[in-house]
Amino acid sequence: MNRIAPTWRLIVTPPLSGAENMAIDEALLRSFDPGSSLPVLRLYGWSPPALSLGRFQKAPEVLDLERCRADNVAVVRRVTGGGVIYHADELTYSLVCAPGQIPPAVSVKDSFRVLTGFLLAFYRRLGLDPAYAADAAPDGARLGERTAFCFAGKESFDILARGRKIGGNAQRRLKGVIFQHGSIPLQNRAVTGLTYMRDQAPEHAEGTASLAEYGVSADRDSLIREIAAAFSDYFGVVLESDTLSEPERADMDGLLANRYSADSWNLEGVAE
């Protein structure tokens, strides 16, 4: 008997502001019912460029806020942990699912391997030779070190291409729900992002990579098709194009107005 492939919602949104992107991601997470909701894969971009803080970071401690304001670069807070990311010229994914809707993982850490496997497949489709840092990092490399700037550190299941970190991923868990998002850099903007940090040591931006540096010049729509195909094949699922539901959109609007437009939340993590 043929197994019926599970269905995931595929939500593709055009490049949006940092506040809009974070409000949508959180609305999808908050609206998800692990007992009845279809899992979600969202693909999106950022316009204009923005900085996102990990949920436990304090902006004045890690960012040069005067420089951010002078350059009109918005700062938003993610629902996930980790370090600062400068989002520009990238394709970003987020996914929301219940643990039973993905292949089994032996631990939270191992779930990163499970949930980023489609990225390895995606990069291979583009002609790269990706590997996890745990498998490809040079001897003596320190994995798992906490860094204020996301791209300065490497986790075991960060993805390397030719030894350089390409993108980053972060996860949040609520009761019965997994949320994960990550970046796929089209161009390498790590050096630009570093200029907004308090600690601007050049080595923090070293060892990073982007698709353009490896000769990938496909347009955004082509990359979305490739990543969707890689995701569908890797997990053995059907992706069904969708948009935000009315409750999700209403929650997004509320989050945008009351949380992601407020410096108290974005800079300090203090909810109104």
Secondary structure, 3 states (H helix, E strand, C coil): CCCCCCEEEEEECCCECHHHHHHHHHHHHHHCCCCCCCCEEEEECECCCEEEECCCCCHHHHECHHHHHHCCCEEEECCCCCCEEEECCEEEEEEEECHHHCCCCCCHHHHHHHHHHHHHHHHHHCCCCEEEHHHHCCCCCCCCCCCCEHHHCCCCCCEEECCEECCEEEEEEECCEEEEEEEEECCCCHHHHHCCECCCCHHHHCCECCCHHHCCCCCHHHHHHHHHHHHHHHHCCEEEEECCCHHHHHHHHHHHHHCCCCHHHHCCCCCC
